[in-house]
Amino acid sequence: MTSPTHRTFRTFRIGQIVPSSNVTMETEVPAILRSRQSLVPDEGFTFHSSRMRMTHVTPEQLKAMDADSDRCAVELSDARVDVLGYACLVAIMSMGLGYHRAAQERLHLRTAENGGPAPVVTSAGALVHGLHTLGARKIVLLAPYMRPLTRTVVDYLGHEGIEVLDHTALEIPDNLDVAAHDPARLPGLARALEYAEADAVVLSACVQMPSLTAIEEAEQLLGKPVVSAAVCTAHQMLRALDLEAVAPGAGHLLSGAYARAPLPQ
């Protein structure tokens, strides 16, 4: 009689570079990846963070914070993380069009120089890639930022071939207040947008504004694929690890339809 074969349990270390006032990315990404374990019980994750100082979402604080990301990458590579996520979308986008590519390359280099090379995912680049993966050329979005920074996000996505048909800036300047925004409000706010011609809806163009618990409700309400920056980051992290990007309760992008989507070139 042949004994059944068993896969060895594998644990992956997830590193995140987060703003000092961010309290959401260390809850939503773990929640997504842990929900995946119900489908793939022989793969698990541990979570590790390094923080950059930022309390108010202003161009000045974002620029100063980004300059600190190299230190964080080195610290996380000390732990030999398997993938590293830069968890501030607007910090990347405010540094110039296409900046996520330069940031990913630079931070990966820092990990390699420290003897712990790891792929780097930025939430900004992940949102772009997630929308391209869905084939979304036209979108609507919600963002917590002040109007000028929200316009930066809109312009950044436009440069990447994604037209924002309509958007709402909630104008919440304090980052802890962003985290306190009730995600149950988001589907209704999204419904007020002109989304009929959109290919997808971005329920939160910010990794600090909670939205995970509202993603699937919004999809049912709007009849469109709904993503967030956090959902897209989790999807790209899994693909960077060469794992199937699937997780229940996180919307269409992580439904399994794009489980083996290629990474951006």
N, C-alpha and C positions, 0 to 999 in steps of 0.2 A: 504493500500500500504506500502510495506516494504522499509524503507530508505536504500540506499546503504551504505555499511560499508567502512570506510576510515582508512587506517593505519596512525598511528601517525608519524609525521616526526621525525626522529632520527638523531642526530648529534654526530659524533665520533671525538674525539680529537686525532690527529696523532702527536706523538712526534718523533723528530729526533735528534740524536747526530751526529754532523757534524764537520769535520775539519774546522778550522777558514777560510781557503782559498777556501772551497768548495762553489761553486755558482750554481751547477747543480742539486743536489739532492732536493733542495727546489723548483725547477721548474719542474723536470720530475715526481716525485712522485705525487705532487698536480695535474699535468696535467693528469696523468693516472686516479687518483681517481675522479677528476671532470668530466672526460669523461664518467666515469661509471654512473654518475648522469643522463645522458641522457637515460639510461636504467632503472635505479632505482631512480626515482625522489623524493622518500620520505626518502632517506638516504643521508646525507651530511657530510662534513668533515671540520674541522678547523686544522690548521697546526702550530706547535710550535717547536722551535729548541733551542738547547744549543750547544755551540761551544768549540772545543778543539784546542789548538794552533798547527798549522802545515802549513808550506809554501813550503817546498821542500820534495819530496817523497823519503826520505832516510831511511834506517833501524833505524838510531839514532832518527830522528824526529818521526817516526812512533811509536817506543817504548815509548818515552816520552809522546806522544799524548795519547796512549792507557791508560797510567796510570791516565790520567785525566778524563776518561770516567765515573768513579764512581760518581764524582761530577756532571757531566751532567745528569746522571740518576736520582740523587736525585733532582736536579733542575726541571727536567721535571715532576717528580712525585709530586712536589709541585703544578703543574697545573692539577694534576689528569688526565693525558693523558690515553687514552684507550689502546694504543699500543705504543711501543717505538722501533724505528729503529736505529741501529748503522750503520751509513752511511760512512763506509770506509772499503772496501773489503780487501785491501792489508795490512792494519794495523793489522787486525785479522790474516790473513794468515801468516804474517811474525813473529807472536808470537809462532808458532809451529803447527804441524799437529793436526787437530781436535780441535783447540783452540776455534772455534766459539761456541762449546757446553759449555765450561767453562765460556766464556764471557757472554753468554746468561743467564746462571744460576746465575752468580755473580751479574750482573746488575739487574736482576729481584729481587734478594734478597735485593739490595739497595732500590728498589722502595717499597718493602714490609716493610722494616724496617722504611721507612718514612711514612707509612700509606697509600700509594697509589699504591698498587700492580698492575703491568701491565705486560703483556707478552712482551718479548723482541725478536726482529728479528734482526739478523746481516746480512748485505749484503753478507758476505762470506757464511754463512750458507744458506741464501736464494738462492744463485746461485747453490750451491750443491743440495738443495732440489728441485729447479725448474728443473734442468737437470734430476734428478731422476724421477720427476713427468712426464716428457716427455718420460721417458724410454731411455734416451740418455746415452749410454755407451761409445760412441766414438764421439769426438767433435773437432772443430777447433775454435780458438779464436783470437781476437785482444785485445791488451792491450797497454796503453800509457807508461808503465813503462820502466825503464832501463832493460837491459837483465837479470841481476841477480834477480831482483824482479819479473820479468815475469816468470823466471824459478821457483821461489817460488810458484807462482800461479799454474803453471803446475804440480808441485810435490804435492801440496796440493790437487788438484782435483784428481790426480792419487791415492793418499791415500784413497780417498772417492769412489774409484771404477769407475772413469771417465777418460778414456784415451784421452789425447790431441794428435791428429794425426799431427797437424800442428798449428803453431801460429806465430804471428808477434808482436814484441815489437817495438813500435814507438819511444821509448827512449826520452821522454819529461820530463825533471827533474822538471821544475817549475809547481806547481799545477795550477796556473792561466792560464798558457799556455795550459795545458791539457784541461781546460774548453773552451778555445778558438779554439780548434781543430774543423774543419768543419765537422759536421756529414754527409754531402753529399758525403764526400770522402770514408766513411766506406764501403758501398756496393762494390765498386770497389776494395778496399783493401781486403775485404773478398773473392771476386771472385778469387784473385790471390793465395789464399791458396789451399792446396790439400784437398778439402772438399768432394770429390765424395763418400767416404766411411763413412763420418761422419753422425751421427744421428741428430745432431743439430749444430748450429753456434752461438757462443757467440760474438755478434757484439761489445760489450764493456765490458770487464772484469774489469770495474772501474766505480764507481758511479759519478765520476767527468767528465769523457769524454762523452759529449752529444751523444746520439744515437737514442732517441725515434722517432724522425721524419724520421729516415731511416730504422726502423725495418721492416715495411711491404714491402717497396721497396726491401730490401735485401731478404726477403722471396720469393718474386716473381722472383727475379733475380737468386737465388740459388736453389730454389725448395726444401728448407729445413726449418724446424722450426728455427726461429731466436729469441734469447733472449738477454737481457743485465742484468747486475747486478741490475739496477734500476727496470726493469720489474719484475724480480724474487722477489725483495724486496716488491714491491707493491702486488704481488700475495700472498706472505706469510703473509704480514700484514693483508690483507683482510681475509684470512683463520684464522689467530689468533683472529680476531674479530668475527669469525663464520659467516662471510658474504660470499656471492657468489663471487668468484674471477673472475670477467669478466669486461672487459673494451675495448671499440672499439679503433682501431688504435694502439694497443700495441702488435700485433703479436699473434701467435698461442697459447701460454701459457695462455693468457687472453681472448681467443676467446669464452670461455664458455665450451670448451671441458673438462676443468679441474677446473670447478667452485666450485666443492665440494671435491677437492682432500684432502686427510687426511694430517694433520700436521705430521712432523717427530716425531718419538718416541724417 
